[in-house]
């Protein structure tokens, strides 16, 4: 197998991968769905606050794991070190087959809606066109990241800076330009109650917060792994939590709670409301929609930059196609892994789209729930992984509180999985079934090696 090229990533680069891995398009469309699921603005803000606490716990867990088990592959190598090859393979299989491919499709479809708003002032109701553009975008970023880590990281850092500028720019508009709207409790539906409302809202919130593991996938490329990787992960998540809570307060301030729960393009409409007193509402909406399009492109690039290194780590251990374990001598990228990730994502989008009667909304909802369930299944396992590794006599922990945080994080993840099963049993069951299907290829690869 070909060894990776010399390390190139700094703590800032890792942090940008984390930020871009989390901040895709979720924060620009899930707040509307969260507002529609809860009874009032206090519940809405509480959901995002709880999500931030869970994300910070997850960041501490992964930061500690990155020091205990350095190198490429992130979650895959952590689970393998603690529990052996079978659960590690099932993670890598699910990460390739469901988590990253599903996220690419979801982000791409939402990206097209905002691209339409940026270009035409409103989203076009043409599902076939949306799928076609998404497929072309996935193909383009597959090529970009096949050309190497140097190219991919420059694109990544630029997208990360632009998307955070868009979020905090909107927050600034809400504070200094826009007019406030009261956040009254919605009266158009029967109240859910705190437990039921938060149960529905947290699935959406945690989809938006997920993604900090992307920084761990490329940990082997860090210049100073024991410093840069945990610092990049922790700092990246902290920046995102601050951004998410503040932008949700901005949505409520600019639109009011009722309107926030009804608009599918909540960020663009908030920008329109902020600049309307200056006579630039439509222009502001288009500019924000363009920024959201850039943000979506950033997360799509992240998914085709970092997760292929999981396939690389699997192949290095004989648990995946041998070609995915090779790194191109000139470009320094696992080209076959990048192509495998991009190609399967395109195939998954096409199959899911036609399976749902060519409806982008149904396709998006199904993929989103399936991704959340499977993602948090393995987040829970990562929490247990840190507990197991911390008990070993040779473990050198940086933050002694991490095992306790890992237990708390595991309980949170289990509750998320339970919520997904109760509220969306079909996509959750399908996700679990696809994970179990990994037993067949594992038996093949394990016997061959």
N, C-alpha and C positions, 0 to 999 in steps of 0.2 A: 504494500500500500504506500501511496505517496504521502509524505509528511506535509503538514501545513507550512506555509511560509513564515518568515519572521514576524513576531507580534507587532501590531501597528496601532492598536486602539488605546486611547487615553481614557481617564475617568469621564471626561466630557463626552467623548464618543459613546461610551457605554451608557451614560445618562441620556444622550440623545436617542439611542436605540430604545431605551426604556420609555422615554416620553412619547416617542413616535409609536411604540408598540401599544401603549395604552390609549393615547389621544388619537383616535382615528376619526370616526364620524359619530361614535356613540353619543358623545356629549352634545352633539348638534341635532339629534333626533330623539334619543331616549327620554330627555326631560319632559317632552310632550306626553309620552306614554306613561311616565311616572306620575305626572300631574293628573292624567285621566284615571289612574288607578287608585289615587288616594282621595281623602275627603277634604283636605285643606292644605294651606301653604306650610304649616308647621310640620305636618307629616312628610311633605315633600322634602323639606330641608333636612329633617331628621334622617330620612332614608339615605340621602347623599352623605350626611355626616357619618352614619354607621358604616356605609360603604368605604369611606375614607379610612376609618379605624381598621377595618378588615384588610384593606390594601396595605396599610403601613405594617400590620402584623405579617402579612405575606412578604413584604419587602425585607423585614428583619430575618425571616426564615430563609429566604433565598440568598441574602447577603452572607449569612452564616454558612450555608451550604456551599457557597462558591469558594469559601476559604478552606473548608474541610475537604472538598473534592474539586480541585482546580482542573481546568482543561475545557475542551469543547464538549458540547452536548447537553449541558445544563441538567434539566430534570431527568433525562435518561440516565446519565452517569450517576446522579445522586441516588436514584432508586436502585440502580444496579449494585452500587456499593453496599447498600443497606439490606436489600432483600433478594438480590440475585437477578439472573437474566430474564426470567419469565415476566414478572411485573414490569421490568424496565422495557422489554420489547413491546408489551401491550400499550405502554405509554407512547413509545415512539410510533407504533402503528396507528394509534388513535390520533396522535398529534398530526401525522401526515394525512390520514384518511378523513378526519372529521374536523378537528379544531382549527387548523390553519387553512385548510381548503374552504371550510364553511365561512370562516371569517373573511377570507378574500372575496367570496361571492357576496356576502352581506354588505361589506364596505363598498364594493364596486357598484352595486345597485343604488345605494344611497348617494354615492358620488355622482351618478348620472342625473339624479333628480336635481341636485344643487348646481350641476353644470348647466342644466336647462334654465334654472332661475337666473344664473349669471349671464347667460347668452340671450334668453328670450323673455325674462321677467316672470316666468312661471314654469312649473314642471310639465313636461309633455306626457300624456297618458299613452305611451307606446311601449308595452313590455318587450316586444321583440327587439326594438332599437336599443333599449336599456341593456338587455342581455348581450347584444352584439358589441356595444361599446365596452362593456365590462370585460368580455372575452379578449378584445383587442388590447385593453390596458394591462390585463394580466400577462398577455404574451409579450408586451413591450418591456415590462419590468423583469420578466424572466430573462430576456436578452441582456438588460442592463446589469443584473446581478451575476449572470454567467461571465460577464467581462471582468469581474474581480472585486475584491473587497475595497480597493482604493476608489473605484468608481462608485460602488454602492454606498460607501460611508459618506462620500461628499454629497451625493444626492440626499442621503438620510439626514445629515446635519442641517442642510438647507431647509428641508421640509419641516424639521422639528422646530427650528427658530421661527419660521413663518407661521406655523400653526399656533404656537404659544403667543406670538404677537397678535394674532387674530382674536384669541380668547381674551387676553388682558386688554386689548384695544376696545372690545365690546364692553368689558367691565368699566373701563374709563368713560366710555360714552354714557353708560347708565348712571355713573356717579355725577358727571359734570355737565351733561347736555340734555339727556332725556327727561321727560316728565314722569313722575311716579303715578302708579295705579294701585288702588287698594287691593289687597290679596284676600278677598272674602271667600268663605267656604262655599263651594259649589252647591246649589240647591236643586240641580236638574236630575240628580239620581239619588237613590237610597244610600245612606252612609254605610261604608263597609265595616267600620270599626278599626282600631289601631292595628290589631294583630293581622287581620285579613288584608288590610290595605298595605301594610309594610311587607307582608309575605309576597304579594304580587309585584310590588315596586322593586324589591331587592334583586330579583332576577335581572331586571333591566339595568339597575344601577351597577350590579357587579359585572355585567357584560361590558359596560363602559369602563370600569376600573381594571379589568383583566388585561394582562399583557406584559407585566414586569419581568416575567420569565425570559423574555426575548434577550435581555441583557446577559443572562446566564448562558444562553446558547453559544454566544461568541466569546465566552470568557477566555478561551485558549488563545485569542488574538490580543489580549491585553498586554500592555508593556510591563505593568507591575500588577499581576493578577491579585495578589493578596491585599492590595490597597485599592486599585482602580475599580475592580468589579463590585465589591460591596459598597464602596462610596458612590459609584455611578447608579447602582440599583436604588439605594436608600434615598439619595438626593433626587433622582428622577421621579420616584413615587411621591415624595413630599411636595415637589413642584406641582404635580398633577392634582393632588388632593386640594391644595390651595386654589388652583385654577377652577376645579369642578364646583367646589362649594361657592366660590365667589360668582361664577357665571350663572349658577342657578338662582342666587339672590338677585342677580341682574335681570334674568328673565322675569321673575316675579315683579320686580320693581317697574320694568318697562311695559309689560303686557298685562299684569294682573293674573291671578290664579285661573280664572275662568278661561281667558284667551290662551293661556299657556297650555291648557289641556286640550285645545281644539285645533291648533295649527300644526301641520306636518313639517313645516320648515321654520321651527321656532327661533333659531338663531337669526335667520334672514329677516323674519318679521320683527324681532326685537331690535335689530339694527335699523329697520325701516321706521319703527316707532321712535327710536332715539333721535334720528335725524329729521323726522317729519317737521318739527318746529322750525327747522332751518330751510325747509323746502327741498330737502335732498333725500327724502325717504326712500324712493324707488332706487336711486343711485346707491344708497347705503345698503339696501337689501341685495343688490347685485354684487357689490363689492364683498359683502360677507359671504354670499353664496360661492363666489370665486375662491375666497379664503378656505371655505369648507371643502371645496373641491381639491385644493392643494393639500389640506390635511388628510383627506381620503387617499390621495396619491402617496402621501408619506407612509401611511400604515401599510398600504399594499406593497410598497418597496421594502418595508421592514420584514414582512412575512416572507418575501422572496430573498431576503438577505440573511436572516438569522436561522429560521427553522431547518433549512437544508443541512446545517451543521449537525443536527440531531441524526439525520439519515447518515451523514458521514461517520458519526461516532458508532452508530449501529453497525454499519458496514465494516468498520475497523475491527469489530468484535465478531465478525462473521454472522451477524444477525440481520443482514439486509443484502441487497444486490451489491456485489463486490465493486462494481463500477462507481457506486456512490461514495466509496471510501477513497477514491482518487482525488487529489487536488491538482488543478491544472498548473504546470510548472511556470507558465508565464503570468496567468491571470490571478493565481492564488485562490481560486474559488472551486468548490465542489460542483463542477458544472452539471454532472449527471443528476446530483441531488436537487439542484436548482430547477432543472428541467422537469424532474419527476414531481416536485411540489407544484410548479405552475401548470403542468399538463393535467394533473389529477384535479386541481381546483377548477379548471375550465370544464372538464368532463362532469364533475359533480354539479356545477351550476346548470349545465345543459340538462342533465338527467332530472334534477329537482324541479327545474322550470317546467319541463314538459309533463312531469308527473303531477304538477299542481294546476293543470289546465291553463298554462301560460299566464299565470297571475303573478306579478312581481311582489305584491304585498304578502300573499300567502307563502310564496317561496322564501321571502325575507324572514317572516315570522317563524316558519318551521326551522330554517337553518339557525336562527338566533338561539332558539330554545335548545336545540340539539347540541350546539356548541357550548352553551353555558353548562349544561348537565355534565358533559364529558370533561370539560376543562376543570370544573370544580371537583370532580371525582379524583383527578390526579393531583389537584392542589391539596386535598385532604391527605393523600398518600405522601406528599412531600412534607407535610407537617409531621407525620409519623416517622418519616425518614430522618428528620433532624433529631427527633427524640431518640431513635435507635442509634444513630451515629454519635450523639452526645454522651451516650452511656459507655462508649468504648474507652479504654484506658489511655489510648494515644490521642484522643480528641483534644484539640486546643481551641477553645471557644474564645471569641472576641467579646461578645456580649453574653454574660452569664444568664441573663434573663431569657435568652432565646428559646430554651426548651419549654419554659412555661408559656411563652408566646406561641410556640409551635402547637401546644395542646389546645390553646384557645383558638388558634387559626383553624385547626382540624375540626373543632366543634362547629365553628362558623361555616366551614365548607360543607360539612355534613348536613347542616340546616338548609343550605342553598340547594343541595341535591334533593333533599326531601321536598322542598318547595317546588322544584322543577317537576318532580314526579307527580305531585298532587295537582298542580295547575296545568301542566302540559304532559300528560302521560305518554302520548304517541311518539313525539320526537325524542323524549327521554328514553323510551324503550328501544327505539331504533338506534340511538346512540350507543346504548348498552349492548345491543345485539352486534353492532359493528365492532365494538371493542372485543367481545367474546369471539368474533370471527377470526381475530388475530391468533387464536390458538393453533389454527391450521398452518399458516405460514411459519409460526414459531417452531412447530414440530419439524417442518422441512429444513429450516435454516439450522436449527440446533443439531439435527442429525447429520447434516452435511459438514458442519464444523467439527 
